[in-house]
Amino acid sequence: MKQDILADELSAIDNARSIGKQEVVVEPASNLIKNVLHIMQKEEYIGLFEKIDDGKGGKFKVQLKNTFNECKAIKPRFSVDKGEFQKYEKRYLPARGFGKLILTTSQGIMTHDEAREEGIGGKLLAYVY
């Protein structure tokens, strides 16, 4: 039984990247995973991804780029106010301006840079660099 689907799928992506695979299939598919993958694609950490319907909820086929060093889920899901991003950047990212925190907000899932521009906080989901 899976406890944290986001953590499991990000670990699968990170493990596949570390052994040099060009693509990986992660399951099950969900809107949360789709939104996180969309952010990773927009920030050019992964290539294209597509949903494969298998009759059990689906899965995602993800093309990997070797442009990131690590992607992990953040547990527990810390609440972050709009002025606290720097604290968590120091904690999870190797250098300022290098990598992205991914969080869920009242306006959807976005990076910490987008949330800072919007002037909103949220809950941390993951990081990638």
C-alpha positions in Angstrom: 0.0 0.0 0.0 1.4 3.3 -1.0 1.5 6.0 1.6 2.7 9.1 -0.3 2.2 8.8 -4.1 4.0 12.0 -4.8 7.1 10.9 -2.9 7.0 7.4 -4.6 6.8 8.9 -8.1 9.4 11.5 -7.6 11.7 8.8 -6.2 11.1 6.7 -9.3 12.0 9.7 -11.5 15.1 10.5 -9.5 16.3 6.9 -9.5 15.7 6.5 -13.3 17.7 9.7 -13.9 20.5 8.6 -11.6 21.1 5.4 -13.6 20.9 7.1 -17.0 17.5 6.1 -18.3 15.9 8.3 -20.9 12.3 7.7 -19.8 10.3 6.3 -16.9 6.8 5.2 -16.3 5.2 6.3 -13.0 1.9 5.2 -11.6 -0.8 5.9 -10.5 -1.7 9.0 -12.4 -3.4 11.8 -10.5 -4.0 15.6 -11.0 -1.4 16.4 -8.3 1.3 14.4 -10.2 0.2 15.9 -13.5 0.6 19.4 -12.1 4.0 18.7 -10.6 5.2 17.1 -13.8 3.9 20.1 -15.7 5.9 22.5 -13.5 9.0 20.3 -14.0 8.5 20.4 -17.7 7.9 24.1 -17.8 11.1 24.7 -15.8 12.9 22.3 -18.3 13.8 19.6 -15.7 12.0 16.9 -17.7 10.9 16.5 -21.3 7.5 15.6 -22.6 5.1 13.4 -20.5 2.0 11.7 -21.5 -0.8 9.9 -19.6 -1.3 6.2 -20.5 -4.7 4.8 -19.7 -4.4 1.3 -18.4 -7.9 0.8 -17.0 -6.6 1.1 -13.4 -6.3 4.9 -13.1 -3.6 5.4 -15.6 0.1 6.2 -15.4 2.5 8.7 -16.8 5.3 8.1 -19.3 8.0 10.8 -18.6 10.9 11.6 -20.9 13.9 12.5 -18.7 16.6 15.1 -19.3 19.8 15.0 -17.4 19.3 18.6 -16.3 18.5 18.1 -12.6 20.4 16.6 -9.8 17.7 15.7 -7.4 13.9 15.8 -7.0 12.2 14.9 -3.7 8.9 15.3 -1.9 9.0 17.5 1.2 7.5 15.8 4.3 5.9 17.0 6.4 4.1 19.5 4.1 5.2 22.7 5.8 2.9 25.8 5.6 4.8 28.7 4.2 3.8 32.4 4.5 4.6 34.7 1.6 7.7 36.1 3.3 9.3 32.7 4.4 10.5 31.3 1.2 14.1 32.2 1.8 14.2 30.0 4.9 13.1 26.9 3.0 15.3 27.8 0.0 18.3 27.6 2.4 17.0 24.3 3.8 16.2 22.4 0.6 18.1 24.0 -2.3 21.9 24.0 -2.7 22.2 27.7 -3.6 20.0 30.8 -4.0 18.5 31.0 -7.4 19.3 27.4 -8.1 16.4 25.0 -8.2 12.7 25.3 -7.4 10.4 24.7 -4.5 7.0 23.4 -5.6 4.0 24.3 -3.5 0.3 24.2 -3.5 -1.5 27.4 -3.0 -5.1 28.8 -3.2 -4.4 29.6 -6.8 -3.0 26.1 -7.7 0.3 24.4 -7.8 3.3 26.6 -8.6 6.9 27.3 -7.9 8.1 29.5 -5.0 9.1 32.2 -7.5 5.6 32.4 -8.9 4.1 32.4 -5.4 6.5 35.2 -4.4 5.4 37.3 -7.4 1.7 36.7 -6.6 2.4 37.5 -3.0 0.9 34.3 -1.6 1.9 31.4 0.6 1.0 27.8 0.6 2.1 24.3 1.6 5.4 22.9 0.3 5.1 19.7 -1.8 8.5 19.1 -3.4 11.8 20.5 -4.6 13.9 20.0 -7.7 17.4 21.3 -8.6 
